[in-house]
Amino acid sequence: NRRISLGMKQLQPNPWNELKDAYPPGTIIEGEVKSVTDFGVFIGIEEGIDGMVHISDFSWTKRVNHPSEMFTKDDKVRAVVLGVDIENERFSLGLKQLDADPWALVDQKFTIGTLHEVKVTKLADFGVFVELAENIEGLVHISELSTKRVNTPDEVCNVGDMIKAEVISIDQDARKVGLSARLATLREQNADISEYQKKIKPTNATLGDLFSDQLKDLQQSDN
């Protein structure tokens, strides 16, 4: 095609090489939010260089539906450098990495079989969410709320109530803790729980598997 391609930027050092050296992973930066998108926010690092915080790196525990729930343009924020991709010219940042992951030691603090007095934080059709610790929620499935049949959670408790429940399942990957108020009551009554324990799967079972099987048993008994 009788064309010769030239480049001007190639006369200068690649600033992304310098950025990778200047901002190794773990470096804490401060900057202003330049733009808010559906998938995250861009933070100004240097002149002409923005870093992106993906929505999944906003918080260890809080569910964020859209970045605009937490940030607006020109907000000043602190973030941790996760990495610099020279080839794709991407600067990755994280917000949640400023603090330790509260779920890291959940299986040690709330081991299977331990009894806790917890606060009800939210009601759902399938059960109630309770506060185990700051930023750590657990679920008491509707089938585990009482030794009697429960049609809706508000028959047993309301938001703000304190209830006793025993940890019956921990799914570290899914960040879910399952508890049972029914089991706690049975133990207080010194009742025979051998049949109940047979229904409990190994601790590596997901909460979905656990509660699905227990719900089926409950429905069969009603029939």
Residue frames as qw, qx, qy, qz and C-alpha x, y, z in Angstrom:
[[0.000, 0.882, 0.470, 0.000, 0.00, 0.00, 0.00],
 [0.454, 0.475, -0.063, 0.751, 3.12, 2.21, -0.11],
 [0.412, -0.831, -0.062, -0.368, 2.64, 3.36, 3.48],
 [0.502, 0.194, -0.604, 0.588, 5.13, 3.88, 6.27],
 [0.538, -0.747, -0.357, -0.160, 3.74, 4.00, 9.83],
 [0.312, 0.419, -0.429, 0.737, 5.40, 6.33, 12.29],
 [0.557, -0.663, -0.497, 0.053, 4.92, 6.88, 16.01],
 [0.068, 0.744, -0.229, 0.624, 5.59, 9.87, 18.22],
 [0.700, -0.628, 0.149, -0.305, 4.84, 8.39, 21.64],
 [0.969, -0.020, -0.078, 0.232, 7.53, 5.77, 21.06],
 [0.409, 0.633, -0.282, 0.593, 10.12, 8.54, 21.34],
 [0.332, -0.593, 0.402, -0.614, 9.32, 8.73, 25.06],
 [0.049, 0.111, -0.956, 0.268, 9.53, 6.05, 27.77],
 [0.464, -0.420, -0.676, -0.388, 6.29, 4.12, 28.30],
 [0.280, -0.484, 0.354, -0.750, 4.72, 5.75, 31.40],
 [0.887, -0.261, -0.128, -0.359, 3.01, 2.46, 32.24],
 [0.783, 0.135, -0.478, 0.375, 6.39, 0.87, 32.88],
 [0.135, 0.362, -0.425, 0.819, 7.14, 3.66, 35.32],
 [0.620, -0.386, 0.022, -0.683, 3.72, 3.31, 36.92],
 [0.917, -0.135, -0.370, -0.058, 4.24, -0.38, 37.60],
 [0.600, 0.150, -0.479, 0.623, 7.53, 0.43, 39.36],
 [0.061, -0.355, 0.254, -0.898, 6.10, 3.42, 41.24],
 [0.651, -0.217, 0.200, -0.700, 2.92, 1.68, 42.42],
 [0.250, 0.132, -0.959, -0.007, 3.61, -1.93, 43.41],
 [0.582, -0.444, -0.598, -0.327, 0.66, -4.02, 44.67],
 [0.569, -0.489, -0.529, 0.397, -0.33, -3.00, 48.18],
 [0.230, 0.059, -0.068, 0.969, 0.46, 0.70, 47.72],
 [0.014, 0.724, 0.623, -0.296, -2.22, 2.95, 49.21],
 [0.212, 0.224, 0.285, 0.907, -3.23, 5.92, 47.06],
 [0.112, 0.629, 0.508, -0.579, -5.58, 8.85, 47.49],
 [0.102, 0.041, 0.518, 0.848, -7.47, 10.43, 44.64],
 [0.447, 0.282, 0.219, -0.820, -10.74, 11.84, 43.34],
 [0.556, 0.350, 0.754, 0.008, -13.48, 9.86, 41.63],
 [0.008, -0.273, 0.443, 0.854, -13.31, 10.84, 37.98],
 [0.561, 0.018, -0.436, -0.703, -16.30, 8.84, 36.74],
 [0.525, -0.043, 0.741, -0.416, -18.90, 6.36, 37.96],
 [0.435, 0.176, -0.695, -0.546, -19.89, 3.48, 35.69],
 [0.857, -0.194, -0.174, -0.444, -22.18, 0.46, 35.99],
 [0.919, 0.011, -0.358, 0.166, -19.24, -1.79, 36.86],
 [0.686, -0.324, -0.245, 0.604, -17.13, 0.43, 39.11],
 [0.028, -0.988, -0.048, 0.145, -15.46, 3.81, 39.57],
 [0.705, 0.419, -0.082, 0.566, -12.37, 5.43, 38.07],
 [0.468, -0.833, -0.063, 0.287, -10.01, 7.29, 40.40],
 [0.410, 0.863, -0.224, 0.192, -7.40, 9.81, 39.28],
 [0.872, -0.287, -0.027, 0.394, -3.86, 8.61, 39.98],
 [0.377, -0.380, 0.223, 0.815, -1.67, 10.97, 37.97],
 [0.332, 0.575, -0.122, -0.738, -2.23, 13.38, 35.12],
 [0.579, 0.375, -0.518, -0.506, -3.96, 11.37, 32.40],
 [0.373, 0.098, -0.920, 0.065, -3.86, 8.12, 34.41],
 [0.656, -0.319, 0.141, -0.670, -6.96, 6.73, 36.13],
 [0.049, 0.138, -0.978, 0.147, -7.26, 3.56, 38.19],
 [0.619, -0.234, -0.402, -0.632, -10.41, 1.47, 38.30],
 [0.269, -0.126, 0.820, -0.490, -12.10, -0.04, 41.33],
 [0.382, -0.174, -0.787, -0.452, -14.41, -2.83, 40.22],
 [0.602, -0.454, -0.029, -0.657, -17.71, -3.07, 42.12],
 [0.904, -0.187, -0.384, 0.018, -16.66, -6.47, 43.46],
 [0.609, 0.063, -0.402, 0.680, -13.78, -4.77, 45.29],
 [0.219, -0.672, -0.031, -0.707, -15.94, -2.19, 47.10],
 [0.531, -0.491, 0.423, -0.546, -16.70, -4.18, 50.26],
 [0.075, 0.190, -0.975, 0.085, -16.07, -7.58, 51.82],
 [0.103, 0.295, 0.887, -0.340, -19.61, -7.82, 53.15],
 [0.341, 0.528, 0.263, -0.732, -21.91, -5.11, 51.78],
 [0.489, 0.395, 0.708, 0.321, -23.94, -5.95, 48.69],
 [0.057, 0.549, -0.088, -0.829, -23.71, -3.05, 46.26],
 [0.622, 0.542, 0.564, -0.021, -26.15, -3.02, 43.34],
 [0.498, 0.759, 0.140, 0.395, -24.66, 0.03, 41.64],
 [0.573, 0.032, -0.229, 0.786, -21.53, 2.10, 42.33],
 [0.077, -0.543, -0.102, -0.830, -23.63, 5.27, 42.55],
 [0.674, -0.624, -0.376, -0.120, -24.98, 3.95, 45.87],
 [0.736, -0.476, -0.119, 0.465, -21.58, 4.67, 47.41],
 [0.446, -0.295, 0.195, 0.822, -19.81, 7.24, 45.24],
 [0.379, 0.883, 0.266, -0.082, -20.32, 10.38, 43.21],
 [0.629, 0.552, -0.014, 0.547, -17.95, 12.25, 40.92],
 [0.114, 0.731, -0.288, 0.608, -15.21, 14.25, 42.74],
 [0.805, -0.581, 0.013, -0.121, -15.45, 12.18, 45.94],
 [0.148, 0.694, -0.677, 0.195, -12.06, 11.80, 47.59],
 [0.965, -0.197, -0.008, -0.172, -11.20, 8.18, 48.36],
 [0.222, -0.617, 0.754, 0.037, -8.35, 5.97, 49.51],
 [0.947, 0.222, -0.059, -0.226, -7.65, 2.71, 47.70],
 [0.620, -0.456, 0.601, 0.215, -5.11, -0.09, 47.46],
 [0.415, 0.569, -0.564, -0.430, -3.19, -0.86, 44.29],
 [0.902, -0.013, 0.398, -0.164, -4.00, -4.39, 43.13],
 [0.697, -0.021, 0.531, 0.482, -1.90, -4.38, 39.98],
 [0.240, 0.726, -0.207, -0.610, -0.77, -2.53, 36.87],
 [0.770, 0.295, 0.537, 0.175, -1.33, -4.22, 33.49],
 [0.164, -0.537, 0.356, 0.747, 1.17, -2.61, 31.11],
 [0.198, 0.108, 0.809, 0.543, 0.02, -4.40, 27.98],
 [0.031, -0.652, -0.710, -0.263, -3.66, -3.43, 28.39],
 [0.088, 0.333, -0.135, 0.929, -2.90, -0.15, 30.18],
 [0.592, -0.598, -0.407, -0.355, -5.08, -0.95, 33.17],
 [0.089, 0.352, -0.606, 0.707, -4.57, 0.23, 36.72],
 [0.609, -0.430, -0.627, -0.225, -6.54, -1.94, 39.16],
 [0.084, -0.379, 0.495, -0.777, -7.49, -0.65, 42.60],
 [0.500, -0.401, -0.766, -0.051, -9.42, -2.04, 45.55],
 [0.304, -0.618, 0.147, -0.710, -11.30, -0.48, 48.44],
 [0.875, -0.415, -0.098, -0.230, -12.16, -3.50, 50.56],
 [0.839, 0.138, -0.324, 0.415, -8.47, -4.45, 50.69],
 [0.010, 0.665, -0.315, 0.677, -7.87, -1.48, 53.00],
 [0.602, -0.425, 0.443, -0.510, -9.29, -3.66, 55.79],
 [0.114, -0.200, 0.973, -0.010, -8.88, -7.29, 56.73],
 [0.520, -0.151, -0.647, -0.536, -11.47, -9.72, 55.42],
 [0.506, -0.331, 0.464, -0.647, -13.91, -10.25, 58.34],
 [0.939, 0.051, -0.075, -0.331, -14.78, -13.69, 56.92],
 [0.448, 0.547, -0.694, 0.135, -11.21, -14.97, 57.18],
 [0.078, 0.197, -0.864, 0.457, -11.68, -16.33, 60.71],
 [0.658, -0.174, -0.044, -0.731, -15.44, -16.98, 60.69],
 [0.849, -0.035, -0.508, -0.140, -15.03, -20.76, 60.83],
 [0.479, 0.092, -0.653, 0.579, -12.85, -20.34, 63.94],
 [0.164, -0.136, 0.357, -0.910, -15.02, -17.80, 65.76],
 [0.703, 0.056, 0.174, -0.687, -18.34, -19.49, 64.94],
 [0.053, 0.242, -0.958, -0.147, -17.56, -23.18, 64.81],
 [0.596, -0.197, -0.617, -0.475, -20.20, -25.79, 64.06],
 [0.609, -0.377, -0.684, 0.139, -22.23, -26.60, 67.16],
 [0.242, -0.090, -0.398, 0.881, -21.61, -23.34, 69.04],
 [0.078, -0.760, -0.645, 0.017, -24.60, -21.50, 70.52],
 [0.234, 0.063, 0.003, 0.970, -25.03, -17.76, 70.02],
 [0.108, 0.740, 0.536, -0.391, -27.51, -15.08, 71.00],
 [0.310, 0.090, 0.450, 0.832, -28.03, -13.13, 67.78],
 [0.237, 0.507, 0.253, -0.789, -30.04, -10.14, 66.64],
 [0.509, 0.524, 0.658, 0.181, -32.60, -10.48, 63.84],
 [0.146, -0.409, 0.200, 0.878, -31.73, -7.95, 61.13],
 [0.400, 0.252, -0.402, -0.784, -34.04, -8.87, 58.27],
 [0.655, 0.168, 0.674, -0.299, -37.04, -11.10, 57.52],
 [0.279, 0.308, -0.663, -0.622, -37.43, -13.02, 54.27],
 [0.831, 0.002, -0.177, -0.527, -39.93, -15.55, 52.99],
 [0.835, 0.158, -0.522, 0.070, -37.40, -18.34, 53.48],
 [0.717, -0.321, -0.426, 0.448, -36.16, -17.36, 56.96],
 [0.204, -0.978, -0.035, 0.019, -34.45, -14.61, 58.92],
 [0.605, 0.487, -0.308, 0.549, -31.03, -13.00, 58.70],
 [0.623, -0.763, -0.128, 0.117, -29.21, -12.45, 61.97],
 [0.212, 0.855, -0.385, 0.273, -26.12, -10.49, 63.00],
 [0.907, -0.173, -0.268, 0.276, -23.34, -12.74, 64.24],
 [0.514, -0.442, -0.019, 0.735, -20.78, -9.94, 64.44],
 [0.163, 0.766, -0.048, -0.620, -20.20, -6.57, 62.82],
 [0.403, 0.568, -0.490, -0.524, -20.61, -7.03, 59.05],
 [0.106, 0.131, -0.980, -0.105, -21.18, -10.77, 59.46],
 [0.684, -0.021, 0.065, -0.726, -24.68, -12.13, 58.82],
 [0.121, -0.054, 0.991, 0.005, -26.07, -15.60, 59.28],
 [0.544, -0.079, -0.403, -0.732, -29.28, -17.22, 58.09],
 [0.349, 0.044, 0.847, -0.398, -31.85, -19.10, 60.13],
 [0.225, -0.109, -0.749, -0.614, -33.95, -20.93, 57.57],
 [0.589, -0.263, -0.019, -0.764, -37.70, -20.97, 58.17],
 [0.865, -0.116, -0.470, -0.130, -37.53, -24.70, 58.83],
 [0.617, 0.017, -0.541, 0.571, -35.00, -23.98, 61.61],
 [0.131, -0.519, 0.114, -0.837, -36.88, -21.22, 63.41],
 [0.590, -0.312, 0.385, -0.638, -38.96, -23.35, 65.73],
 [0.199, -0.078, 0.975, -0.060, -39.75, -26.89, 66.80],
 [0.480, 0.533, 0.610, -0.336, -43.26, -26.21, 65.46],
 [0.475, 0.469, 0.535, 0.518, -44.31, -25.59, 61.89],
 [0.079, -0.613, -0.072, 0.783, -43.77, -21.95, 60.83],
 [0.537, 0.674, 0.487, 0.142, -45.61, -20.48, 57.85],
 [0.323, 0.825, -0.035, 0.463, -43.98, -17.06, 57.90],
 [0.547, 0.133, -0.475, 0.676, -40.98, -15.87, 59.95],
 [0.154, -0.417, 0.182, -0.877, -42.94, -13.04, 61.60],
 [0.780, -0.423, -0.345, -0.305, -44.95, -15.70, 63.47],
 [0.840, -0.237, -0.312, 0.376, -41.81, -16.35, 65.51],
 [0.490, -0.456, -0.071, 0.739, -39.77, -13.14, 65.57],
 [0.283, 0.937, 0.198, 0.046, -39.41, -9.58, 64.32],
 [0.543, 0.555, -0.191, 0.600, -36.51, -7.37, 63.28],
 [0.129, -0.684, 0.359, -0.622, -34.56, -6.34, 66.37],
 [0.883, -0.398, 0.047, -0.244, -35.42, -9.45, 68.40],
 [0.018, -0.589, 0.802, -0.099, -32.65, -11.42, 70.07],
 [0.955, -0.023, -0.063, -0.290, -32.84, -15.18, 69.56],
 [0.482, -0.516, 0.703, 0.083, -30.66, -18.13, 70.50],
 [0.862, 0.456, -0.103, -0.197, -29.39, -20.24, 67.61],
 [0.714, -0.395, 0.515, 0.262, -26.76, -22.87, 66.99],
 [0.257, 0.643, -0.540, -0.478, -24.34, -22.84, 64.05],
 [0.855, 0.098, 0.497, -0.114, -25.11, -25.82, 61.80],
 [0.770, 0.405, 0.320, 0.375, -23.29, -24.96, 58.57],
 [0.146, -0.799, 0.205, 0.547, -20.50, -22.73, 57.27],
 [0.738, 0.504, 0.310, 0.324, -19.82, -22.12, 53.59],
 [0.408, -0.596, 0.113, 0.682, -16.65, -20.02, 53.55],
 [0.313, 0.083, 0.561, 0.762, -16.54, -19.66, 49.76],
 [0.067, -0.637, -0.600, -0.479, -20.16, -18.49, 49.52],
 [0.050, 0.208, -0.367, 0.905, -19.77, -16.45, 52.73],
 [0.638, -0.384, -0.282, -0.605, -22.79, -18.00, 54.39],
 [0.016, 0.151, -0.858, 0.492, -23.43, -19.23, 57.90],
 [0.579, -0.347, -0.546, -0.497, -26.48, -21.33, 58.67],
 [0.097, -0.202, 0.706, -0.672, -27.97, -21.43, 62.15],
 [0.467, -0.358, -0.751, -0.298, -30.80, -23.26, 63.86],
 [0.353, -0.373, 0.352, -0.783, -33.05, -21.87, 66.60],
 [0.885, -0.146, -0.224, -0.381, -34.93, -25.16, 66.56],
 [0.778, 0.118, -0.533, 0.311, -31.83, -27.13, 67.51],
 [0.100, 0.356, -0.481, 0.795, -31.02, -24.66, 70.28],
 [0.638, -0.296, 0.111, -0.702, -34.53, -25.15, 71.70],
 [0.920, -0.029, -0.372, -0.124, -34.27, -28.94, 71.49],
 [0.558, 0.229, -0.583, 0.544, -31.01, -28.86, 73.43],
 [0.201, -0.351, 0.379, -0.832, -32.53, -26.64, 76.12],
 [0.805, -0.178, 0.012, -0.565, -35.38, -29.13, 76.45],
 [0.341, -0.396, 0.852, -0.038, -32.88, -32.01, 76.66],
 [0.845, 0.336, 0.144, -0.390, -34.76, -33.60, 73.78],
 [0.747, -0.060, 0.576, 0.327, -33.42, -36.46, 71.68],
 [0.301, 0.794, -0.198, -0.489, -31.74, -34.83, 68.69],
 [0.498, -0.218, 0.772, 0.329, -30.35, -37.98, 67.07],
 [0.525, 0.563, 0.622, 0.144, -32.97, -37.95, 64.31],
 [0.166, 0.966, 0.033, -0.194, -32.36, -34.27, 63.68],
 [0.287, -0.701, 0.543, 0.363, -28.61, -34.77, 63.42],
 [0.621, 0.115, 0.722, 0.282, -29.05, -37.47, 60.78],
 [0.440, 0.809, 0.385, 0.063, -30.55, -34.84, 58.50],
 [0.080, -0.927, 0.238, 0.278, -27.56, -32.55, 58.82],
 [0.840, 0.491, -0.101, 0.206, -25.09, -32.97, 55.97],
 [0.729, -0.160, -0.082, 0.660, -21.30, -32.71, 56.38],
 [0.173, -0.777, -0.140, 0.588, -20.04, -29.22, 57.06],
 [0.201, -0.277, 0.493, 0.800, -18.75, -28.77, 53.52],
 [0.214, 0.566, 0.760, 0.237, -22.27, -29.01, 52.11],
 [0.030, 0.282, 0.140, 0.949, -23.69, -25.78, 50.77],
 [0.259, 0.178, 0.530, -0.787, -26.46, -24.04, 52.65],
 [0.586, 0.202, -0.294, -0.728, -28.68, -24.52, 49.63],
 [0.538, 0.060, -0.834, -0.111, -28.24, -28.29, 49.81],
 [0.122, -0.064, -0.800, 0.584, -28.82, -28.31, 53.54],
 [0.344, 0.238, 0.353, -0.837, -31.96, -26.25, 53.60],
 [0.559, 0.179, -0.502, -0.635, -33.37, -27.84, 50.46],
 [0.450, -0.028, -0.892, 0.018, -33.25, -31.30, 52.01],
 [0.025, -0.192, -0.714, 0.673, -34.69, -30.12, 55.32],
 [0.429, 0.215, 0.015, -0.877, -37.53, -28.31, 53.55],
 [0.567, 0.079, -0.698, -0.430, -38.38, -31.48, 51.62],
 [0.301, -0.116, -0.889, 0.324, -38.51, -33.43, 54.87],
 [0.164, 0.222, 0.449, -0.850, -40.77, -30.80, 56.40],
 [0.522, 0.189, -0.275, -0.785, -43.13, -30.88, 53.42],
 [0.510, 0.020, -0.841, -0.179, -43.28, -34.68, 53.46],
 [0.135, -0.165, -0.813, 0.541, -44.14, -34.72, 57.14],
 [0.341, 0.222, 0.197, -0.892, -46.97, -32.25, 56.51],
 [0.596, 0.139, -0.522, -0.594, -48.40, -34.50, 53.80]]
